[in-house]
């Protein structure tokens, strides 16, 4: 009987355990250790839990530990932290955080799915009550409790989570201020696109202050204000949402190779440099198909896929994860905000000779009531006219249109190819020339 | 100065005239003859005009003749029917249907964009007042006037237009019966998918009778009933919606080659077999990328594209229309109904060794309120695992997801490729495993 130890019980870890067990059945013993109290949670839904739209923390769970253990015959140990790996001798040391005991468990295969940690601001006062990051279900519960009694909330960071949480806090009736070090929200969008989002957020009575250095958080016992180079901002709740840092400590201990992104390096089989040690999810890199090199873009979808590929390979198959193209979608107040591939900035940074084109077109036929403009921003490689990226913003019809562009990037299509795509047309859903086709026509002619 | 005569002033004709004029400017004189009283109308929006959702016939117009003439310097002659072409000597004979006079007009280039005519039932009583087909704006006005006073409406045919019109008539408060010769609605869907649509339509109090032979329409002065092999059905308004027949009479006159589909044969440059004679739109075939041969699927999107390609080539460019994949979307009551590529039936008919797989999955994350199941039906080639077609039905999130599959068909992707697509995920819009990925996973494993 082989034994697989999975460190981390969220998307990548559970996908790996499930796939391996499904394939090897009684020939493998798969065990999952999760240091938090929850497994299989949808971190992307946490803003909706904090706001109250999703009523219970349990509603964030995809599959319960009981279901998982019964249906898949995989024991789940929550509140169990793997604190050390002895790779040579093939065992891990586990701290049982409930019973405060430690034990060793042997393995043949190891799946490192340790996830990521929210970046902190690196200033004094971060440990004050009322200062939060948001990754785990416990984080979400604590943040909700804190915000419930707050009048003023400060969000440090203008990425997806910061902006989704701004909406959540506004829904809760809070006075919300976003503090951002750089001048642009949503750094991985081009500036003209993130400006549209900023306009929407400001229109919902959120104060946005850019170019801010946070100096400290202050308060007696609990946070009362953020102190910045532009003055003090009152806050009984602070959310630090500055992105994620991959949890690579354990991996490093045993000599697992870390990539240039700072996350665990894996090949397309999700293997690390060490035999029988796999990784995937928010602690690992993924191959970026457009960039042609690894990237660190921690998202649940990627974690699910990478985990399943790891598990299939542990299970004896030979499967590969072809990689990502960097697709991301977010609802920010009344806007659907989406991107895939590279921004112009990123493309140029990668050495592409690229240009951007932007159009605005209706989401539905002009003959049909309703509908809103969609702004489509395309990044195209100059010589080949190959599409490198797309960004879209609008009140409807954006979230799935971006997936068309994701398929386009996977296929390596040119602007001319996209212009000729046979996209569906019906007046309630699209104009006869879809915004994607209008955008591609401009890109092919520019 | 060269001269382009365009026969037909809707999607293909106007696109061709615009593109040619834009490219050759003062060096070409483009003239459009349209036999109806309207140009540039959105036929797909006519059901919404009949129901009253779109208030005025003018709201169906994309661009007015005045705008077209002024902005593009292309004279438009409505109520002018081209009745004869003298190809050898390079002129057409035009009937001015308002002033009842006839004249000749010379051409260097000819664009045949004569569109299609609604199929009739071929039975007695079709000329009775109250019996309609629906193609032109005039048809839509006449149908609305007729239905306004009707209590009972009979629709002959269960395609998109028949079903969209069923919704329109129900909205108008009519008692609606659909009579269908075959047993299945939406013939180009596979039976399990069209059954979902039939269930929806029946739930809206529409009577559906299948396996019906219509024998005649009867009434004194105006229609009062449809007489069928299954008995009489009362009807003060009848809509015959049995599909379209391409208008190829003029083309045939001069020896333009007609394809096996019965529509005008064109190459990818939209050239017919006759030098300087182009065609496109509902009177012409288009190359079907999945089938690898021409098909007759008359749709406005294809007409726009084919027309523009014809115009670009007349204008001196060298462009090709790569073809269609057969994408179509429709709103049928509360359902979004969409398809692309081949149905299983069509694939087998074309000689593919193909299989179908069907899944049902949520439109949104289960963590997020709302959302409905989407049924995804994929057709896959057995040996290569290449996707050949997709059908989707659901209450939301279908109309643009089908476009992802359209891009997939253009790119010739396999089920494995689709399973790995980096599609966007955000709880308000999709589950972490999008229905497309769930469907592809089943297809790749079957």
Interface residues (C-beta under 8 A of the other chain):
Chain A: X11 X42 X44 X45 X48 X49 X53 X54 X59 X60 X62 X289 X299 X300 X301 X302 X304 X305 X321 X322 X323 X324 X325 X326 X327 X328 X329 X330 X331 X336 X338 X340 X365 X366 X367 X368 X369 X397 X399 X400 X401 X402 X403 X404 X406 X407 X408 X410 X411 X413 X417 X420 X421 X422 X423 X424 X425 X426 X427 X428 X429 X430 X432 X433 X434 X436
Chain B: X11 X42 X44 X45 X48 X49 X53 X54 X59 X60 X62 X289 X299 X300 X301 X302 X304 X305 X321 X322 X323 X324 X325 X326 X327 X328 X329 X330 X331 X336 X338 X340 X365 X366 X367 X368 X369 X397 X399 X400 X401 X402 X403 X404 X406 X407 X408 X410 X411 X413 X417 X420 X421 X422 X423 X424 X425 X426 X427 X428 X429 X430 X432 X433 X434 X436
